[in-house]
Amino acid sequence: MSIICITIIFPLLYIVAVSFSKESSIAEIGYKLIPKEWSLDAYKQVFASSGLIGNAYLVSFFVTIVGTIMSLYLTTTIAYVASRKDFKYHKIIGMFLIFPLLFNGGMVSSYIVNTQLLNLDNTIWALILPYGVNVWYAFMMKGFMSNLPMELIDAAHIDGAGEYQTFFKIVLPISKSGLATIGLFYAFAFWNDWWLSMMYITKNELMPLQQLLQRLLSNIEFYLSMMPPGMKDSMGGIPVEGMRMAMTVIVVGPMLLVFPFFQKYFVKGVTVGSVKG
Amino acid sequence: MKQKIRKNSTRKNLSLFSLALPAIISILLFAYLPMFGLFIAFKDINYSKGIFGSDWNGLKNFEFFFKSQDAWRVTRNTLLYNIAFIILGLGMAVVVAMILYDLSSRFVKIFQTVLFMPYFLSWIIIGFVAYILLNPSMGVFNQILGFFGKEGINWYMDTRPWPIIIFLFYLWKNLGYNAIIFYTGLMGIDESLYESARIDGATRLQQKIYITLPLLKNLLIIMAVLAVGKIMFSDFGLFYYIPKNTGTLYAVTDVIDTYVYRSLRVVGDIGMSAAASFYQSVIGFGLVVGTNFLLKKFSPDDALF
């Protein structure tokens, strides 16, 4: 067990160590767990060229916040409606949710639909809308909401509340733990997503963090071009390896710090998922 | 009176429907519309004529795809990796879950956190992890080889170790997540079952084989069936970012998804990529229906629909 945990943690420590190492010593002796010569050059460089990085942060934040709110709204509404057994079409909605789990149009026709019919390419909405409803999460939520006591909803109706009022004032507040779990799953999905940007975004201004990182991994020239002119000479060589790892630390760091606090919600989510199959 | 209830329920149905409407539209656009979009596999797409205006060209796209060497290669890779992931991956997850179950609760918390973490890292980040380990001149693996007096391997050029590398990175990301699913399954097992087994003199191993495994069977079947349904699809990032999309490694790392992506976005051959994508979706659907049919016949309780 400990061995598994060590193999998980060690490579991550290496990334941190390399980001603090002096470039010349990396080239000389390779990646080391404890840097031979410490240096902050990589971070200085990253922040100096922060135009694109700051922008990518903004894009990622915007997408994560707007996307999570939108997806939560869409997912909970349809899950709630599908869970109301007295709703005439709840079975049809249930089937409507199942079918995409079994069959999907695939990458090419999604691409054609999104670019040719919906014209989403190179807009910020391309990073948000396609993930509107994850039918799998809608299912988890439906399972969760089926367990809510029907008497509560009936009582609200008798008190004269309409369907909307009942949903927002009664159902949502008592579904908080389900909302937290699914909201976190969505937030991580949006924050971590590189797929949509890879497919639909070519403009630099709309590039989220993950895509920026990916460009750094694949192509050195790309981040030389990010550097303000004059920068290259003043530093005496660019800390290429260090910068790559420093960027990774900057992107992952906040997430890993937050993660342990939210972990119990994730575990809960897995449990709900496993119960519903 | 009757009239009033009727009216009330029509209004109820209408307002519930309108509550769900935005979600319905979203699913229609992004899940259902692409299903109908599959017809483009039979077209010679020409953007200037539009999707609907482009000429039909029958099975030409499929002919191109299946006559190329690639069809067999990507199908084989996709299937073999997925079979390994299902059998070995799920098997190991069950073992890890059992080990977790036997640990004291204080340790479980720590292990859970660490095990769960990689699942929430994107493949791009894990690509960096792979790069730290595999970099031919500075990487950790070659340093270790050097320490034992062996010559370093040029990892991104040599196809031989890659099936194992891919599998290990799959585990690195997913083992903990799957293990925790099984672990929560284990938590649901009634403690008294073990107690009575101990009284009857069952060893720890016997308890595992005769109590734990049968009780995990349902969960295992569900997980396996879901995975079989997706057997034509792969986790794109694993096969694209871990080998850094290296051409020399395609023989062992190219799967249908990466192939379709390249034909679509790099080569720009819409026809062929649409054909490959169609083939993937339709065979995938056939497999879901087929597996469900078999389950219905032999183990009706586990059938999905």
Interface residues (C-beta under 8 A of the other chain):
Chain A: M1 I4 C5 T7 I8 I9 P11 L12 Y14 I15 V18 I26 A27 G30 Y31 Y73 L74 T75 T77 I78 Y80 V81 A82 R84 D86 F87 K88 Y89 I93 F96 L97 I98 P100 L102 F103 N104 G105 G106 M107 V108 S109 S110 Y111 I112 V113 N114 Q116 L117 L118 L129 P130 G132 V133 V135 A138 G162 E163 Y164 F167 F188 N192 D193 W194 W195 M199 Q210 L213 Q214 L217 S218 E241 R244 M245 T248 V251 V252 M255 L256 F259 P260 Q263 F266 V267 V270 T271 G273 S274 G277
Chain B: S9 K12 N13 S15 L16 F17 L19 A20 P22 A23 I24 S26 I27 L29 F30 A31 Y32 L33 P34 M35 F36 G37 L38 I40 A41 I45 Y47 G50 I51 V96 I99 L100 L103 F111 Q112 T113 V114 L115 F116 M117 P118 F120 L121 S122 W123 I124 I125 G127 F128 V129 Y131 I132 L133 N135 S137 M138 G139 V140 N142 Q143 W172 L175 G176 Y177 I180 I181 T184 G185 L219 I222 L226 G229 F236 G237 Y241 K244 N245 D257 V260 Y261 L264 R265 I270 S273 A274 A276 S277 F278 Q280 S281 G284 F285 V288 V289 L304 F305
